[in-house]
């Protein structure tokens, strides 16, 4: 069995994530409009809901704009996240696979969980290598007294 090749892939603001956030916000706005149309609510309640809707839109937009940017790297044995001149080892787990985009749950060693959207459009020639690496398992350490090519019962 062969391990996936080493790969370094850019991570940044995702069009998929932006479109998903915009779609969810538009659905919330449509539901708010339907509610306002069908229910005769006091003006204060309508203003509060519209203000809450606007705040969620601003929060979603600012969250999308602050998406992590860096490089996710696989060296054949270990994963690491490289951003702001620092390398942080960790483990990725695929949460959503859309073929042209991956949503990864990144668990850095000893740090808080992060989410990364990876898209084929960022570096299409390396996309297949990235997918192979994400779905491969890291090499298990060799047992003492066995050779690397020894068959196991």
C-alpha positions in Angstrom: 0.0 0.0 0.0 1.3 3.4 -0.9 0.9 6.6 1.1 -0.5 9.7 -0.5 2.1 12.1 -1.9 3.2 15.1 0.0 1.2 18.2 -0.8 0.9 21.8 0.3 -2.5 23.5 -0.5 -3.6 27.1 0.0 -6.5 27.9 2.3 -8.5 31.1 2.2 -11.8 32.7 1.9 -14.2 30.4 0.2 -16.8 31.2 -2.5 -18.8 28.1 -1.4 -18.9 29.3 2.2 -19.8 32.9 1.1 -22.6 31.6 -1.1 -23.9 29.3 1.6 -23.9 32.1 4.2 -25.6 34.5 1.7 -28.3 31.9 0.8 -29.0 31.2 4.5 -29.3 34.9 5.2 -31.6 35.4 2.2 -33.8 32.6 3.4 -34.0 34.2 6.8 -34.9 37.5 5.2 -37.6 35.9 3.1 -39.0 34.2 6.2 -38.9 37.6 8.1 -40.7 39.2 5.2 -43.4 36.5 5.1 -43.9 36.8 8.8 -44.2 40.6 8.6 -46.7 40.2 5.7 -48.9 37.7 7.5 -48.8 38.9 11.1 -49.8 42.3 12.4 -47.0 42.7 14.9 -46.3 45.9 16.8 -43.8 48.2 15.1 -41.3 47.7 17.9 -41.3 43.9 17.4 -40.9 44.3 13.6 -38.0 46.7 14.2 -36.3 44.3 16.6 -36.6 41.4 14.2 -35.3 43.5 11.3 -32.4 44.8 13.5 -31.6 41.2 14.5 -31.7 40.1 10.8 -29.3 43.0 9.9 -26.9 42.1 12.7 -26.8 38.4 11.6 -26.0 39.5 8.1 -23.2 41.8 9.3 -21.8 39.0 11.6 -22.0 36.4 8.8 -20.2 38.7 6.4 -17.5 39.6 8.8 -17.0 35.9 9.7 -16.6 35.1 6.1 -14.1 38.0 5.5 -12.0 36.8 8.5 -11.7 33.2 7.3 -8.3 31.7 8.0 -5.7 32.0 5.3 -2.6 30.0 5.1 -1.4 26.6 3.8 -2.4 23.1 4.8 0.6 20.8 4.4 1.0 17.0 4.3 4.6 15.7 4.3 3.7 12.0 3.8 3.6 11.3 7.5 2.1 14.4 9.3 -0.3 17.3 8.7 0.5 20.9 9.6 -1.2 24.3 9.2 1.2 27.1 8.2 0.0 30.6 8.7 1.6 33.9 9.9 5.0 32.3 9.7 4.2 29.6 12.2 3.7 25.9 11.6 1.1 24.0 13.8 0.7 20.2 13.6 -2.7 18.8 13.7 -5.3 16.4 12.2 -7.8 17.1 9.5 -11.2 15.4 9.2 -13.5 15.8 6.2 -16.9 17.2 7.3 -18.3 17.8 3.9 -17.1 16.7 0.5 -18.6 18.5 -2.6 -16.0 17.1 -5.0 -14.8 20.7 -5.9 -14.7 21.8 -2.3 -14.0 20.3 1.0 -15.0 21.5 4.4 -12.3 20.3 6.9 -12.5 20.2 10.7 -8.9 20.9 11.7 -7.8 19.9 15.2 -4.4 21.4 16.0 -2.3 19.7 18.6 -3.2 21.4 21.9 -5.3 24.2 20.4 -8.9 25.1 19.5 -10.7 23.4 16.7 -10.8 25.3 13.3 -12.8 24.9 10.1 -11.3 25.2 6.7 -12.9 25.4 3.3 -10.6 24.1 0.5 -11.6 24.6 -3.1 -10.3 23.1 -6.3 -10.1 26.5 -8.0 -7.3 27.6 -5.7 -4.7 25.1 -7.1 -6.4 22.7 -9.5 -3.3 20.8 -10.5 -2.7 19.8 -6.8 -6.4 19.1 -6.0 -6.2 15.3 -6.6 -3.1 15.0 -4.4 -4.8 16.9 -1.6 -7.9 14.7 -1.8 -5.7 11.6 -1.7 -3.8 12.9 1.3 -6.9 13.9 3.2 -8.5 10.5 2.8 -5.3 8.5 3.4 -4.3 7.4 6.9 -1.0 8.5 8.4 1.6 5.7 8.5 1.5 3.7 11.7 4.9 3.4 13.5 6.7 0.1 12.7 6.5 -2.5 15.4 9.9 -3.4 17.0 11.4 -6.4 15.3 9.5 -6.2 12.0 10.8 -5.1 8.7 8.9 -2.5 6.8 7.8 -4.9 4.1 7.0 -7.9 6.4 3.6 -9.4 6.0 1.3 -9.4 9.0 -0.9 -12.4 9.9 
